[in-house]
Amino acid sequence: MKIPFFDIDNWKEIGATLARNKTRTFLTAFGIFWGVFMLACLMGGARGAEDLLRRNFAGFATNSAILFPGKTTIPYQGHAKGRRWSLDMTDLERLQVLLPQLKTVTPQSSSSNISFRNGRYTYSGQIWGVRAGFTDVMTPAIESGRFINDADERFMRKVAVVGKKVANELFPGVTDPVGREILVNGVAYRIVGIAYQNNEIQMGDRIDNVVIMPLKTFQNAFNKGDLIDGIMMVGYDTADFTALEPKIRRILYSRHKVAPDDTSAMWYMNISEEFAKVDALFMGVSFLALFIGLSTLIAGIIGIGNIMWVIVKERTQEIGIRRAIGARPSDIIVQILSEGVTLTAIAGMAGISLACVVLGVTAAMTANEISTPRFQMNLGHAVTIMVTFVVLGTLAGLIPAIKAMKIKPIEALNDK
């Protein structure tokens, strides 16, 4: 028994029918192609877009905040506006004692235009003084060696973690300079680690471009006393840095005689709030992609249904003749549906292929030393799109096919 769907003559006839109506076939195929292409790009690009957004905060503690003092903008208690104020270790201790919601409170200081030297190779950049708690807030990527630890801080060791770019400039051709020394303003420090940054946030500069040493060592080397430039904080899971901000300002402002309502006197970055913004934005992008994808899908299905109606109308007499010479109803249905399925499958695969190329190019263009966003179409998504279009397209063509099956031979032969 010959099955119509697998009948080679049936497929030859489908090809001939589609070829006879080149313009209609092209326009219908393009509509399906474009719908599948857009849907595939949206599905494949959504994850890549999320990666791009999250790359800005990679390695940062989600429930954290950073603050730096600035200039006052409001006169207060005899002090004119425009006054610069500084943080010190006492401020750090007060925050630790008065805010039990904070798991980590760690200082950060820096100095710019510092000369680093290794023999004839030199580099000018920033130097940071930090504690081991720095990694609770932002985890640097360690290429070799280790980061600053508590013992380095306690014993004021002359050690340094060198940014990857600095190491490449000072030790060209050296695979791993850990254990060697660099001169910082003429003073020798032993390299204990090579680090780089895996996010886009900059606190003055990127880790790749700086040299990091223990805070006490830094304060002693640069005569900073107990002054610090900024404070980084990590809260417990229940801590809300939006609610904590007024308390933090009150604790610091009261000691340094800053007006309570002078919000510009301190730069405060709530990292947890930024993460929430990213989540909200990505949720919006996901809903938009879903809406556009469904709209595209519906438009494609309507197009397939319309072309099936046109095919049935144009071939009324032919269908009648087929019925008159003994064609079964199933033969007519398979013939009509096969044309739609063929067109959908070919145009759909072309759309998915182009989408994969576009996503691959986008991934390559947005890749950097930090990460490569996952702009990609996995096999499951591709199969889902194709099956969805073919199944729904077949269902859309089912009504015209049934109509064709019900055409009476005598009516078809009399059709003008």
C-alpha positions as CSV (number, residue, x, y, z in Angstrom):
1,M,0.0,0.0,0.0
2,K,1.4,3.3,-1.0
3,I,1.3,6.0,1.7
4,P,0.6,9.5,0.0
5,F,3.0,11.4,2.3
6,F,5.9,9.2,1.2
7,D,4.9,9.0,-2.4
8,I,7.7,10.4,-4.5
9,D,5.2,11.4,-7.2
10,N,3.4,13.4,-4.6
11,W,6.5,15.3,-3.7
12,K,7.3,16.0,-7.3
13,E,3.9,17.5,-7.7
14,I,4.4,19.6,-4.6
15,G,7.6,21.0,-6.1
16,A,6.0,21.7,-9.4
17,T,3.0,23.5,-7.7
18,L,5.3,25.7,-5.6
19,A,7.5,26.5,-8.6
20,R,4.5,27.5,-10.7
21,N,3.7,30.3,-8.2
22,K,7.1,31.7,-7.5
23,T,6.1,35.1,-6.2
24,R,3.4,33.7,-3.8
25,T,5.8,30.9,-2.7
26,F,8.6,33.4,-2.1
27,L,6.5,35.8,-0.1
28,T,5.0,33.1,2.0
29,A,8.3,31.4,2.6
30,F,9.9,34.8,3.5
31,G,7.2,35.4,6.1
32,I,7.8,32.0,7.7
33,F,11.6,32.5,7.4
34,W,11.5,35.9,9.0
35,G,9.1,34.7,11.8
36,V,11.4,31.8,12.7
37,F,14.5,34.0,12.5
38,M,13.1,36.6,14.8
39,L,11.8,34.0,17.3
40,A,15.1,32.1,17.3
41,C,17.1,35.3,17.8
42,L,14.9,36.3,20.7
43,M,15.1,33.0,22.4
44,G,18.9,32.6,21.7
45,G,19.7,36.3,22.5
46,A,17.8,36.6,25.8
47,R,20.4,34.6,27.8
48,G,23.2,36.5,26.1
49,A,21.6,39.8,27.0
50,E,21.3,38.7,30.6
51,D,25.0,37.7,30.6
52,L,26.0,41.2,29.3
53,L,24.0,42.8,32.1
54,R,25.3,40.6,34.8
55,R,28.9,40.9,33.6
56,N,29.0,44.3,35.1
57,F,28.7,42.8,38.6
58,A,30.5,39.4,38.2
59,G,32.3,38.5,41.4
60,F,30.5,41.1,43.5
61,A,28.6,40.0,46.6
62,T,24.9,40.5,45.8
63,N,24.0,42.0,49.2
64,S,26.7,44.6,49.5
65,A,27.4,48.3,49.4
66,I,30.3,50.7,49.0
67,L,30.8,54.3,50.2
68,F,33.3,57.1,49.8
69,P,33.3,60.5,51.4
70,G,33.1,63.6,49.3
71,K,32.4,67.4,49.6
72,T,29.7,68.8,51.8
73,T,27.1,70.9,49.9
74,I,25.3,72.3,53.0
75,P,26.8,74.5,55.7
76,Y,26.6,72.8,59.2
77,Q,27.6,73.7,62.7
78,G,30.0,76.5,61.7
79,H,31.5,74.6,58.7
80,A,31.1,76.1,55.3
81,K,29.9,74.0,52.4
82,G,32.5,72.6,50.0
83,R,34.5,71.0,52.9
84,R,36.1,67.7,52.3
85,W,35.9,65.1,55.1
86,S,37.7,61.9,55.5
87,L,37.0,58.4,57.0
88,D,39.2,56.6,59.5
89,M,39.4,53.3,61.2
90,T,37.2,54.5,64.0
91,D,34.3,55.0,61.5
92,L,34.9,51.4,60.4
93,E,34.7,50.1,64.0
94,R,31.5,52.2,64.7
95,L,29.7,50.7,61.8
96,Q,30.8,47.2,62.8
97,V,29.5,47.7,66.4
98,L,26.3,49.7,65.7
99,L,25.1,47.7,62.7
100,P,24.9,44.0,63.6
101,Q,23.3,43.3,60.2
102,L,26.7,43.8,58.6
103,K,28.7,40.6,58.1
104,T,31.8,42.3,56.7
105,V,33.0,45.9,57.0
106,T,36.3,46.3,55.3
107,P,38.4,49.4,54.4
108,Q,40.0,50.4,51.1
109,S,42.6,53.1,50.4
110,S,44.5,54.1,47.3
111,S,47.1,56.4,45.9
112,S,47.7,57.4,42.3
113,N,50.6,58.1,40.0
114,I,52.8,55.6,41.8
115,S,56.0,54.4,40.1
116,F,56.4,50.6,39.8
117,R,59.7,49.2,38.6
118,N,61.4,46.0,37.7
119,G,64.9,46.6,36.4
120,R,64.5,48.7,33.3
121,Y,60.8,48.2,33.0
122,T,58.5,50.7,34.7
123,Y,54.8,51.3,35.1
124,S,52.8,54.2,36.6
125,G,49.5,53.6,38.2
126,Q,47.4,53.2,41.4
127,I,48.2,51.2,44.5
128,W,45.5,50.0,46.8
129,G,45.7,49.1,50.5
130,V,43.1,46.5,51.5
131,R,42.4,43.8,54.1
132,A,41.6,40.2,53.4
133,G,37.9,41.0,53.8
134,F,38.1,42.7,50.4
135,T,37.4,39.3,48.7
136,D,34.1,39.1,50.7
137,V,32.8,42.1,48.7
138,M,34.5,41.5,45.3
139,T,36.3,38.3,44.4
140,P,39.2,39.1,42.1
141,A,40.3,36.4,39.6
142,I,43.7,35.0,40.7
143,E,45.8,34.0,37.8
144,S,48.6,32.7,40.1
145,G,49.6,32.9,43.7
146,R,47.2,34.2,46.3
147,F,45.5,37.4,47.6
148,I,46.3,39.4,50.7
149,N,45.6,37.5,53.9
150,D,45.1,38.4,57.6
151,A,48.8,37.5,58.4
152,D,50.0,40.0,55.8
153,E,47.9,42.7,57.5
154,R,48.8,41.7,61.1
155,F,52.6,41.6,60.5
156,M,52.7,44.5,58.0
157,R,54.4,42.4,55.4
158,K,56.0,44.0,52.4
159,V,54.1,41.9,49.9
160,A,51.9,42.8,46.9
161,V,49.3,41.4,44.6
162,V,50.0,42.7,41.1
163,G,47.4,43.3,38.5
164,K,47.7,41.2,35.3
165,K,48.4,44.2,33.0
166,V,51.0,45.6,35.5
167,A,52.7,42.2,35.6
168,N,52.8,42.0,31.8
169,E,54.4,45.4,31.6
170,L,57.0,44.8,34.3
171,F,57.8,41.2,33.5
172,P,57.4,40.8,29.7
173,G,57.9,37.2,28.7
174,V,57.8,35.9,32.3
175,T,55.1,33.3,32.7
176,D,54.7,33.6,36.5
177,P,56.4,36.5,38.4
178,V,55.1,35.3,41.8
179,G,58.0,35.3,44.3
180,R,59.9,38.0,42.5
181,E,60.1,41.6,43.7
182,I,59.0,45.0,42.4
183,L,60.0,48.4,43.5
184,V,57.2,50.7,44.6
185,N,58.5,54.2,44.8
186,G,61.9,52.7,45.3
187,V,60.9,50.2,48.1
188,A,61.0,46.4,47.4
189,Y,57.9,44.3,47.8
190,R,57.6,40.6,47.1
191,I,54.9,39.5,44.7
192,V,52.5,37.0,46.2
193,G,49.8,36.9,43.5
194,I,48.8,38.0,40.0
195,A,45.1,39.1,39.8
196,Y,42.6,40.5,37.3
197,Q,39.1,41.7,37.4
198,N,36.1,39.8,36.1
199,N,33.5,42.5,36.2
200,E,33.0,46.1,34.8
201,I,32.8,48.0,38.1
202,Q,35.7,50.4,38.7
203,M,36.7,51.8,42.0
204,G,39.2,54.3,40.7
205,D,40.7,51.7,38.3
206,R,40.5,48.0,37.4
207,I,42.4,45.4,39.4
208,D,44.3,44.6,36.2
209,N,46.0,48.0,36.3
210,V,46.9,48.3,40.0
211,V,49.1,46.9,42.7
212,I,47.5,45.8,46.0
213,M,49.1,45.6,49.4
214,P,48.0,45.1,53.0
215,L,46.3,48.1,54.4
216,K,48.6,48.7,57.3
217,T,51.6,48.3,55.0
218,F,50.1,50.9,52.7
219,Q,49.2,53.3,55.5
220,N,52.8,53.1,56.9
221,A,54.4,53.4,53.5
222,F,52.4,56.5,52.4
223,N,52.0,58.2,55.9
224,K,48.3,57.8,55.9
225,G,47.9,57.2,59.7
226,D,44.6,55.5,60.2
227,L,42.8,57.3,57.4
228,I,41.0,55.3,54.8
229,D,39.4,56.3,51.5
230,G,36.3,54.1,51.5
231,I,34.4,51.4,53.2
232,M,33.0,48.2,51.6
233,M,30.2,46.3,53.4
234,V,28.5,42.9,53.0
235,G,25.3,42.2,54.9
236,Y,23.7,39.0,56.1
237,D,20.9,37.7,54.0
238,T,18.3,39.7,55.9
239,A,20.2,43.0,55.6
240,D,18.6,45.7,53.5
241,F,21.1,48.3,52.4
242,T,18.4,50.6,51.2
243,A,17.0,50.7,54.7
244,L,20.5,50.8,56.2
245,E,21.6,53.8,54.2
246,P,20.1,56.5,56.5
247,K,21.6,54.8,59.6
248,I,25.0,54.6,57.9
249,R,24.9,58.2,57.0
250,R,23.7,59.2,60.5
251,I,26.6,57.2,62.1
252,L,29.2,58.8,59.9
253,Y,27.8,62.3,59.6
254,S,27.3,62.8,63.3
255,R,31.0,62.2,64.0
256,H,32.3,64.4,61.1
257,K,29.8,67.2,61.5
258,V,28.1,66.8,58.2
259,A,24.5,68.0,57.7
260,P,22.1,65.0,58.1
261,D,20.3,65.8,54.9
262,D,23.5,66.4,52.8
263,T,23.1,63.3,50.6
264,S,25.8,64.6,48.2
265,A,28.5,64.6,50.9
266,M,28.9,60.9,50.5
267,W,28.9,58.6,47.5
268,Y,26.9,55.5,48.4
269,M,26.5,52.5,46.0
270,N,24.0,49.9,46.9
271,I,25.2,46.8,44.9
272,S,22.1,44.8,46.0
273,E,19.9,47.5,44.5
274,E,21.8,47.3,41.2
275,F,21.3,43.5,41.1
276,A,17.6,44.1,41.7
277,K,17.5,46.5,38.7
278,V,19.3,44.0,36.5
279,D,16.7,41.3,37.5
280,A,13.8,43.6,36.9
281,L,15.2,44.7,33.5
282,F,15.9,41.1,32.4
283,M,12.3,40.1,33.4
284,G,11.1,42.9,31.2
285,V,13.3,41.8,28.4
286,S,12.0,38.2,28.8
287,F,8.4,39.3,28.7
288,L,9.1,41.5,25.6
289,A,10.8,38.6,23.9
290,L,7.9,36.3,24.7
291,F,5.4,38.9,23.4
292,I,7.2,39.5,20.1
293,G,7.9,35.8,19.7
294,L,4.2,34.9,20.1
295,S,3.2,37.7,17.8
296,T,5.6,36.4,15.2
297,L,4.4,32.9,15.7
298,I,0.7,33.9,15.2
299,A,1.6,35.9,12.1
300,G,3.4,33.0,10.6
301,I,0.5,30.6,11.3
302,I,-2.0,33.0,9.8
303,G,0.2,33.3,6.7
304,I,0.3,29.5,6.3
305,G,-3.5,29.3,6.7
306,N,-4.0,32.0,4.1
307,I,-1.8,30.4,1.6
308,M,-3.6,27.1,2.1
309,W,-6.9,28.8,1.4
310,V,-5.5,30.3,-1.8
311,I,-4.1,27.0,-2.9
312,V,-7.5,25.3,-2.4
313,K,-9.3,28.1,-4.3
314,E,-6.9,28.0,-7.2
315,R,-7.0,24.2,-7.5
316,T,-10.8,23.7,-7.1
317,Q,-11.3,22.2,-10.5
318,E,-8.1,20.1,-10.3
319,I,-9.3,18.7,-6.9
320,G,-12.7,18.0,-8.4
321,I,-11.2,16.0,-11.3
322,R,-9.0,14.0,-8.8
323,R,-12.1,13.2,-6.8
324,A,-14.0,12.2,-10.0
325,I,-11.3,9.7,-11.1
326,G,-11.2,8.1,-7.7
327,A,-8.8,10.1,-5.4
328,R,-9.6,9.3,-1.8
329,P,-10.3,12.2,0.8
330,S,-7.0,11.3,2.6
331,D,-5.1,11.9,-0.7
332,I,-6.5,15.4,-1.0
333,I,-5.8,16.3,2.6
334,V,-2.2,15.0,2.5
335,Q,-1.6,16.8,-0.8
336,I,-2.7,20.2,0.5
337,L,-1.0,19.8,3.9
338,S,2.2,18.6,2.4
339,E,2.7,21.8,0.5
340,G,2.3,23.9,3.7
341,V,4.6,21.5,5.7
342,T,7.3,21.6,3.0
343,L,7.3,25.4,2.7
344,T,7.3,25.7,6.5
345,A,10.1,23.2,7.0
346,I,12.4,24.7,4.4
347,A,11.8,28.3,5.3
348,G,12.0,27.5,9.0
349,M,15.4,25.7,8.8
350,A,16.7,28.6,6.8
351,G,15.5,31.1,9.5
352,I,17.1,29.0,12.3
353,S,20.4,28.7,10.3
354,L,20.7,32.5,9.8
355,A,19.7,33.1,13.5
356,C,22.6,30.8,14.6
357,V,25.0,32.7,12.4
358,V,23.8,36.1,13.7
359,L,23.9,34.9,17.4
360,G,27.4,33.5,16.9
361,V,28.7,36.8,15.4
362,T,27.1,38.7,18.2
363,A,28.7,36.5,20.8
364,A,32.1,37.0,19.2
365,M,31.7,40.8,19.0
366,T,30.6,41.1,22.6
367,A,33.3,38.8,24.0
368,N,36.2,40.2,26.0
369,E,38.8,39.0,28.5
370,I,36.1,38.8,31.2
371,S,33.6,36.5,29.5
372,T,31.8,35.5,26.3
373,P,28.0,36.1,26.6
374,R,25.9,33.1,25.7
375,F,24.3,34.3,22.5
376,Q,23.5,30.9,21.2
377,M,20.7,28.7,20.0
378,N,20.7,25.3,21.6
379,L,19.4,22.2,19.9
380,G,16.3,22.0,22.1
381,H,15.2,25.5,21.3
382,A,15.8,25.0,17.6
383,V,13.7,21.7,17.6
384,T,11.0,23.4,19.7
385,I,10.7,26.3,17.2
386,M,10.6,24.0,14.2
387,V,8.1,21.5,15.7
388,T,5.9,24.4,16.9
389,F,5.8,26.0,13.5
390,V,5.2,22.8,11.6
391,V,2.5,21.5,13.9
392,L,0.6,24.8,14.2
393,G,1.1,25.5,10.5
394,T,-0.3,22.1,9.8
395,L,-3.3,22.8,12.0
396,A,-3.8,26.1,10.3
397,G,-3.9,24.4,6.9
398,L,-6.2,21.6,8.2
399,I,-9.4,23.6,7.7
400,P,-8.6,24.5,4.0
401,A,-7.6,20.8,3.5
402,I,-10.9,19.5,4.9
403,K,-12.7,22.0,2.7
404,A,-10.9,20.7,-0.3
405,M,-11.8,17.1,0.7
406,K,-15.5,18.0,0.8
407,I,-15.6,19.5,-2.7
408,K,-18.0,17.5,-4.8
409,P,-16.7,16.7,-8.3
410,I,-19.6,18.1,-10.2
411,E,-19.4,21.4,-8.3
412,A,-15.7,21.6,-8.9
413,L,-16.0,21.0,-12.6
414,N,-18.6,23.8,-12.8
415,D,-16.4,26.3,-10.8
416,K,-15.3,29.3,-12.7
